[in-house]
């Protein structure tokens, strides 16, 4: 640090041209590697999924090949025909046992026999002859027409206004 008397020593600079170039180069390398690294990770994940799927499919293929061998066996086919289709080999006598009603079902049927069709028909005729229950009156302030209600002063279902208050029925209009 030899310098002229009266001159200050040079201050250390933080950012020089070399540091700026180095920072740009590092950023460029980082940006150029980001996409390939992301693709590598995605592809390795996809490879793992495909290997698991391949293992599952190979297990399924081996199970289906075993079933194919079993189904091509004449003894297995004959056994399935006897068991499921109730077929018999020529010259043999086969018996089919039909399961009966369990005791619980028999007891339930014995306690509550269903009425015969004519009894049900007669009951429906009797019910049809009964009068229906009386209709509930409309709430106060509302008039009921053909099953629809409208508040007083509002157009009803026929476009007419509902009348409020009592009406005189059975009297001829005054002249």
DAHULIN-V182019 format. One record per backbone hydrogen bond with DSSP energy under -1.0 kcal/mol. NH is the residue of the N-H (numbers start at 1). CO is the residue of the C=O. If there is no record, write none. Layout:
nh = (NH	NH)
co = (CO	CO)
This chain:
nh = (7	20	21	22	23	24	25	26	27	28	29	30	31	32	33	34	37	38	39	40	41	42	43	44	45	46	47	48	49	50	51	52	53	54	55	56	57	58	59	60	61	62	63	64	65	66	67	68	69	70	71	72	77	78	79	80	81	82	83	84	87	92	106	107	108	109	110	111	112	120	121	122	123	124	125	126	127	128	129	142	143	145	148	150	152	153	154	156	159	162)
co = (4	16	17	18	19	20	21	22	23	24	25	26	27	28	29	30	33	34	35	36	37	38	39	40	41	42	43	44	45	46	47	48	49	50	51	52	53	54	55	56	57	58	59	60	61	62	63	64	65	66	67	68	73	74	75	76	77	78	79	80	81	89	102	103	104	105	106	107	108	116	117	118	119	120	121	122	123	124	125	139	150	148	145	143	141	162	151	160	156	154)
